[in-house]
Amino acid sequence: MRERSLRGVACVLALGSGVLLASSAVHAASGQAQADAAKPASQYPKLPDGPGRDTLIRVCGKCHSPMNVVANGQNREGWESEITKMAGLGASASDEEFSEILDYVSKNFPPVTGKVNVNKASAADIEAQLGLTTKQSEAIVAYREKNGDFKTLDDLKKVPDMEKEVDFRRNRIAF
């Protein structure tokens, strides 16, 4: 098996129209990526069962949360481009593993067809359409009910523990 790897390169994860930049040193310091990769598959209930799920968690979880795929659906060509880019930036796996991940994400995370109005959607709709946890979705609704409608992404980031989640999903959120 041929391994693809490029060490010491900044990990760039393009998510729709937004880009998250983080150096590999930041990932190592935070330990979050390693913690995500070490979690058992049962820790990711939003990731449907099927061939490729465990490979996605193991390979992609080395650099970022495997949950990034939930809110960022793409067609097969989009996912292939994303995987190719990740391989070029340091993701390390065999060609067979990358193919398995491609098949899994293409099947389970198709292109996004619309935006979610976080000022009108129920917690259940926010959870389902943005791929958030029940707790996160309920926190958005509770914050909205207490403080009024969100006007900007910065307003939505004021919900506790939502800053990264909002950044990952910014192209799917409407007000």
Backbone bond lengths (Angstrom), bond angles and torsions (degrees), N, CA, C in turn:
res aa  C-N    CA-C-N  psi(-1)  N-CA   C-N-CA  omega(-1)  CA-C   N-CA-C  phi
1 M - - - 1.443 - - 1.522 109.64 -
2 R 1.300 114.50 136.31 1.451 119.85 178.90 1.519 109.62 -89.96
3 E 1.314 117.99 131.71 1.468 122.36 178.79 1.518 109.06 -98.25
4 R 1.347 115.95 138.02 1.457 120.78 173.87 1.519 107.01 -106.80
5 S 1.320 116.17 124.45 1.463 118.34 179.67 1.514 109.78 -157.47
6 L 1.325 116.34 143.67 1.449 122.51 175.75 1.507 106.34 -141.08
7 R 1.307 118.91 103.04 1.463 124.00 -173.84 1.516 111.33 -80.55
8 G 1.353 116.22 151.64 1.449 122.19 172.23 1.515 114.91 75.59
9 V 1.311 118.19 9.48 1.455 121.30 179.91 1.514 108.46 -98.28
10 A 1.315 117.09 142.39 1.465 120.22 178.17 1.514 108.82 -63.18
11 C 1.312 116.08 138.11 1.459 122.24 178.80 1.522 108.07 -84.69
12 V 1.318 117.18 120.17 1.454 121.33 -179.71 1.514 107.62 -116.99
13 L 1.317 116.55 120.62 1.446 121.02 -179.63 1.513 108.55 -116.19
14 A 1.310 116.84 105.60 1.454 120.07 179.00 1.516 108.59 -83.05
15 L 1.301 116.43 127.69 1.453 121.87 -179.15 1.520 107.85 -123.45
16 G 1.303 115.60 98.20 1.458 118.70 -178.02 1.514 109.06 61.95
17 S 1.325 116.74 -124.10 1.451 120.65 -179.06 1.512 112.55 -88.73
18 G 1.333 118.14 -9.59 1.463 120.75 -177.40 1.505 111.16 -100.52
19 V 1.312 116.25 158.06 1.457 120.94 178.53 1.520 108.49 -130.91
20 L 1.305 115.09 131.71 1.456 121.39 176.08 1.515 107.17 -106.97
21 L 1.311 116.49 120.88 1.461 121.21 179.33 1.514 109.31 -108.67
22 A 1.323 115.44 132.11 1.459 118.55 176.19 1.508 108.52 -153.45
23 S 1.294 117.73 132.15 1.459 120.09 179.91 1.513 109.24 -77.11
24 S 1.313 115.39 157.11 1.461 119.07 178.79 1.522 110.41 -64.82
25 A 1.316 118.22 -26.07 1.464 120.39 176.99 1.518 111.03 -66.66
26 V 1.317 116.98 -38.61 1.460 120.61 177.94 1.517 109.51 -64.87
27 H 1.332 116.56 -42.68 1.466 119.66 178.39 1.525 110.68 -60.35
28 A 1.322 116.77 -43.94 1.461 119.83 -178.66 1.521 110.68 -66.07
29 A 1.319 116.40 -40.68 1.464 120.09 -179.37 1.520 111.58 -65.45
30 S 1.314 116.62 -41.57 1.460 119.01 -177.14 1.517 111.65 -73.90
31 G 1.304 116.62 -31.13 1.456 119.81 -179.23 1.522 112.97 73.53
32 Q 1.328 118.13 -3.07 1.461 121.13 -176.58 1.527 111.75 -63.54
33 A 1.323 116.80 -44.64 1.460 118.88 -178.59 1.524 110.52 -62.50
34 Q 1.331 117.30 -42.60 1.456 119.80 179.32 1.532 110.53 -66.21
35 A 1.315 116.17 -37.38 1.464 119.51 178.52 1.518 110.41 -65.20
36 D 1.344 117.40 -41.19 1.459 120.78 177.97 1.523 110.89 -63.55
37 A 1.330 117.03 -43.52 1.457 120.61 -178.84 1.523 111.12 -65.82
38 A 1.331 117.12 -30.33 1.457 120.77 -177.87 1.527 113.52 -82.46
39 K 1.312 117.14 -14.63 1.465 120.18 -179.64 1.521 109.76 -66.54
40 P 1.312 117.48 142.78 1.458 119.06 174.86 1.530 110.04 -67.08
41 A 1.314 115.83 154.81 1.465 120.98 -178.27 1.521 112.31 -55.05
42 S 1.327 117.70 -28.42 1.461 121.04 -179.57 1.526 111.83 -65.32
43 Q 1.329 117.83 -15.21 1.465 122.13 178.96 1.527 111.43 -76.99
44 Y 1.314 118.13 -3.68 1.457 122.77 -178.01 1.532 110.40 -122.42
45 P 1.335 117.46 68.51 1.454 119.64 -176.19 1.529 113.63 -65.11
46 K 1.322 118.89 -20.74 1.458 121.80 179.35 1.523 112.31 -76.93
47 L 1.322 116.83 -13.92 1.460 120.09 177.40 1.517 108.01 -89.67
48 P 1.336 117.00 115.20 1.465 119.39 -178.33 1.524 112.17 -61.49
49 D 1.323 115.87 148.20 1.460 120.54 175.07 1.516 109.29 -65.00
50 G 1.307 115.37 153.63 1.451 120.20 175.64 1.509 110.87 148.35
51 P 1.333 115.83 167.14 1.456 120.14 178.94 1.527 110.32 -59.82
52 G 1.309 116.46 130.26 1.458 121.40 179.23 1.518 114.17 105.38
53 R 1.330 116.89 -19.09 1.469 120.71 -177.30 1.530 111.49 -61.29
54 D 1.320 116.57 -52.29 1.460 120.33 -178.79 1.528 111.51 -65.25
55 T 1.326 116.55 -35.02 1.463 120.61 178.30 1.527 109.92 -66.56
56 L 1.321 117.07 -42.62 1.469 121.40 176.23 1.528 110.68 -57.84
57 I 1.322 116.82 -47.89 1.463 121.32 -179.06 1.530 110.67 -61.24
58 R 1.313 116.70 -45.33 1.466 120.97 -176.81 1.528 111.68 -69.47
59 V 1.324 117.98 -47.11 1.466 121.32 -174.46 1.530 111.27 -77.24
60 C 1.310 117.16 -51.83 1.469 120.56 -175.04 1.527 111.67 -74.55
61 G 1.341 116.22 -29.22 1.454 120.75 -179.07 1.519 114.28 -69.02
62 K 1.309 118.10 -8.42 1.461 120.75 176.85 1.531 111.47 -70.86
63 C 1.332 117.29 -25.62 1.457 120.91 -175.16 1.521 113.05 -117.28
64 H 1.325 117.10 -33.46 1.463 121.23 -178.11 1.515 109.21 -151.84
65 S 1.299 115.97 170.46 1.462 119.44 179.27 1.525 110.53 -66.38
66 P 1.322 117.77 132.89 1.455 120.17 176.19 1.528 111.99 -63.26
67 M 1.323 116.74 -14.78 1.460 120.71 179.97 1.530 112.27 -70.28
68 N 1.327 118.39 -11.69 1.461 120.80 178.77 1.517 112.13 -56.43
69 V 1.323 117.81 -29.92 1.460 120.43 -176.71 1.527 112.41 -71.35
70 V 1.320 118.14 -24.34 1.462 121.31 -173.80 1.519 112.02 -59.84
71 A 1.305 117.47 -43.95 1.463 121.04 -174.56 1.521 113.66 -96.61
72 N 1.299 117.93 6.29 1.459 119.94 -172.89 1.518 112.61 -130.13
73 G 1.317 116.22 56.03 1.453 120.78 -178.47 1.516 113.09 -61.08
74 Q 1.317 114.91 149.04 1.459 121.96 178.82 1.523 108.53 -147.72
75 N 1.332 116.27 165.58 1.459 119.17 172.07 1.528 108.02 -78.10
76 R 1.316 116.74 175.20 1.463 120.50 -175.23 1.527 111.65 -58.55
77 E 1.323 116.73 -41.42 1.462 120.24 -179.85 1.529 111.12 -64.40
78 G 1.319 116.87 -38.89 1.465 120.82 177.70 1.514 111.65 -63.64
79 W 1.348 115.77 -44.65 1.469 119.13 178.75 1.525 110.93 -65.33
80 E 1.340 116.36 -39.35 1.464 119.33 179.15 1.527 110.37 -62.21
81 S 1.312 117.05 -41.96 1.457 121.44 177.51 1.533 111.03 -62.74
82 E 1.329 116.43 -42.72 1.468 121.43 179.50 1.526 111.06 -63.33
83 I 1.317 117.12 -43.26 1.465 121.52 -179.98 1.528 110.61 -67.53
84 T 1.310 116.79 -40.87 1.461 120.71 177.95 1.524 110.49 -61.94
85 K 1.325 116.14 -42.55 1.461 120.48 178.05 1.529 110.61 -62.98
86 M 1.342 117.06 -44.05 1.463 120.73 -179.98 1.528 110.51 -63.25
87 A 1.322 117.37 -39.25 1.466 120.62 177.84 1.524 110.11 -62.91
88 G 1.318 116.77 -40.34 1.454 120.93 178.60 1.517 113.26 -68.00
89 L 1.325 115.86 -23.28 1.465 120.41 -178.16 1.531 113.41 -99.91
90 G 1.328 116.62 5.66 1.448 117.96 173.00 1.511 117.05 127.37
91 A 1.329 118.76 -9.25 1.466 119.43 177.21 1.531 107.92 -62.42
92 S 1.311 116.03 131.75 1.454 120.94 -174.40 1.521 110.12 -117.59
93 A 1.333 115.45 117.05 1.462 122.34 177.12 1.524 108.10 -163.97
94 S 1.307 115.79 165.72 1.467 119.56 176.56 1.525 108.87 -77.74
95 D 1.315 116.41 164.17 1.468 120.55 176.61 1.524 110.55 -58.48
96 E 1.332 116.30 -37.95 1.462 120.61 179.76 1.533 111.06 -64.51
97 E 1.325 116.42 -39.99 1.462 120.21 178.98 1.523 110.96 -67.73
98 F 1.337 117.51 -41.95 1.459 119.98 177.21 1.532 110.48 -62.33
99 S 1.333 117.08 -39.43 1.468 120.71 177.92 1.528 111.17 -64.68
100 E 1.316 116.36 -39.33 1.462 121.36 178.44 1.533 110.47 -64.11
101 I 1.322 116.85 -42.20 1.465 121.17 177.30 1.526 109.76 -64.27
102 L 1.323 117.66 -44.06 1.466 121.68 179.28 1.521 110.92 -58.90
103 D 1.316 117.80 -46.99 1.467 121.00 178.76 1.524 110.95 -60.22
104 Y 1.332 116.82 -42.43 1.467 121.95 -178.37 1.525 111.81 -64.99
105 V 1.334 117.45 -51.67 1.469 119.13 -176.39 1.525 111.73 -70.43
106 S 1.325 118.03 -33.96 1.467 120.72 177.93 1.522 111.06 -63.02
107 K 1.309 116.33 -40.74 1.456 121.44 -179.34 1.531 111.78 -72.49
108 N 1.316 117.14 -43.33 1.459 121.28 -169.99 1.523 115.65 -95.95
109 F 1.331 118.74 -16.28 1.461 121.16 -176.97 1.526 110.45 -133.48
110 P 1.344 115.89 73.67 1.465 121.16 -178.95 1.534 110.61 -71.16
111 P 1.329 117.26 174.20 1.465 120.61 -178.37 1.527 112.45 -57.97
112 V 1.318 114.05 148.01 1.457 121.90 176.74 1.527 107.88 -72.66
113 T 1.323 116.25 133.82 1.459 119.12 -177.65 1.519 113.76 -104.68
114 G 1.312 117.76 -10.46 1.456 119.26 179.97 1.509 111.74 -167.16
115 K 1.311 114.41 174.85 1.459 120.98 178.97 1.519 109.73 -102.49
116 V 1.326 115.86 158.14 1.460 122.67 179.38 1.520 108.18 -106.57
117 N 1.325 116.18 124.21 1.460 120.67 176.47 1.526 107.31 -82.31
118 V 1.322 116.21 104.70 1.464 120.80 -175.73 1.526 112.80 -71.34
119 N 1.328 117.46 -8.74 1.466 120.78 176.72 1.528 112.21 -88.94
120 K 1.311 116.70 -15.56 1.464 120.47 -177.03 1.527 113.39 -118.61
121 A 1.316 117.55 -26.02 1.465 121.74 -174.40 1.526 111.79 -72.07
122 S 1.320 114.74 147.15 1.465 120.50 174.41 1.530 108.67 -75.43
123 A 1.310 116.24 166.37 1.468 120.64 177.23 1.531 110.41 -58.49
124 A 1.323 116.53 -40.60 1.472 120.29 -179.45 1.532 110.97 -64.03
125 D 1.337 116.86 -40.35 1.467 120.08 178.60 1.524 111.40 -67.86
126 I 1.323 116.76 -41.25 1.463 120.53 178.11 1.528 109.39 -62.12
127 E 1.308 116.58 -44.06 1.467 120.98 178.71 1.524 111.25 -59.59
128 A 1.318 116.36 -50.08 1.463 120.95 -175.75 1.528 112.29 -68.38
129 Q 1.322 117.03 -42.65 1.461 120.04 -172.66 1.521 114.16 -85.61
130 L 1.324 117.30 -24.70 1.463 119.30 178.90 1.525 113.08 -106.22
131 G 1.325 116.56 -5.52 1.459 119.62 178.35 1.510 113.46 71.11
132 L 1.326 117.18 29.84 1.459 121.76 177.44 1.518 109.94 -90.78
133 T 1.318 116.50 166.66 1.456 119.92 175.57 1.518 109.21 -76.95
134 T 1.318 116.40 164.88 1.463 121.19 177.05 1.522 109.84 -59.24
135 K 1.315 116.74 -44.14 1.467 121.95 -179.22 1.533 110.81 -60.42
136 Q 1.329 117.64 -44.56 1.464 121.36 -179.92 1.533 111.14 -65.32
137 S 1.314 116.59 -43.32 1.463 120.90 -179.23 1.520 111.24 -64.94
138 E 1.317 116.05 -42.17 1.464 119.96 177.67 1.524 111.14 -65.88
139 A 1.331 117.46 -34.18 1.466 121.01 177.71 1.529 110.95 -65.35
140 I 1.326 117.04 -37.75 1.463 120.83 177.64 1.523 110.18 -63.14
141 V 1.319 116.52 -47.47 1.468 120.41 -178.69 1.526 110.21 -65.22
142 A 1.319 117.96 -42.90 1.466 121.15 179.77 1.529 110.66 -62.55
143 Y 1.318 117.07 -42.89 1.464 120.93 179.33 1.524 109.75 -64.09
144 R 1.325 116.55 -42.97 1.473 121.76 179.10 1.522 110.91 -61.20
145 E 1.338 116.42 -43.68 1.463 120.26 -179.71 1.527 111.79 -66.51
146 K 1.309 117.13 -33.73 1.463 121.19 -178.98 1.530 112.48 -79.93
147 N 1.347 116.84 -38.62 1.467 121.42 -170.87 1.526 115.17 -111.81
148 G 1.308 118.13 -3.56 1.465 120.59 -177.84 1.520 111.84 93.42
149 D 1.322 114.95 176.76 1.462 121.31 -176.53 1.527 112.32 -62.13
150 F 1.315 114.37 149.76 1.461 122.12 174.21 1.523 107.37 -79.67
151 K 1.319 116.15 141.13 1.461 120.30 178.14 1.530 112.15 -111.02
152 T 1.320 115.63 -27.72 1.468 121.03 -177.66 1.527 110.18 -140.71
153 L 1.308 114.99 169.62 1.463 119.83 174.96 1.526 110.43 -62.60
154 D 1.325 116.69 -35.50 1.466 119.77 178.35 1.525 111.16 -61.97
155 D 1.335 117.21 -36.53 1.471 120.07 175.58 1.524 110.42 -62.12
156 L 1.317 116.19 -43.63 1.462 121.21 -178.83 1.530 111.23 -66.49
157 K 1.321 116.89 -31.83 1.464 120.94 179.03 1.529 112.31 -68.35
158 K 1.328 117.71 -13.92 1.463 121.28 178.37 1.528 111.99 -73.46
159 V 1.326 117.21 -16.50 1.460 120.76 174.52 1.530 106.40 -66.43
160 P 1.338 117.93 128.69 1.468 120.29 -176.61 1.533 113.28 -52.05
161 D 1.329 114.81 134.98 1.470 123.84 176.25 1.529 113.65 63.23
162 M 1.323 117.89 26.36 1.461 119.39 -177.73 1.526 114.24 -111.53
163 E 1.320 118.78 -4.99 1.463 120.02 -173.57 1.528 112.55 -56.11
164 K 1.318 118.00 -52.55 1.466 120.74 -179.95 1.519 111.15 -64.55
165 E 1.316 115.89 -40.41 1.463 120.06 -177.86 1.529 110.90 -62.14
166 V 1.329 116.24 -40.58 1.469 121.08 179.14 1.521 109.40 -65.46
167 D 1.329 117.31 -44.41 1.464 120.57 179.36 1.519 111.21 -59.22
168 F 1.339 117.41 -43.00 1.460 121.02 -179.63 1.530 112.28 -64.24
169 R 1.315 116.83 -30.07 1.462 121.52 -171.54 1.525 114.34 -111.89
170 R 1.305 116.93 10.52 1.475 120.85 -172.89 1.526 113.83 -54.20
171 N 1.304 118.29 -33.13 1.458 120.49 -179.20 1.527 113.12 -76.73
172 R 1.329 117.65 -2.64 1.472 121.45 -179.53 1.518 112.41 -115.94
173 I 1.332 117.66 6.07 1.465 121.49 -174.98 1.517 110.18 -108.94
174 A 1.330 115.04 134.04 1.467 121.85 176.22 1.525 108.56 -125.24
175 F 1.343 115.51 159.72 1.465 121.41 179.14 1.520 110.22 -121.52
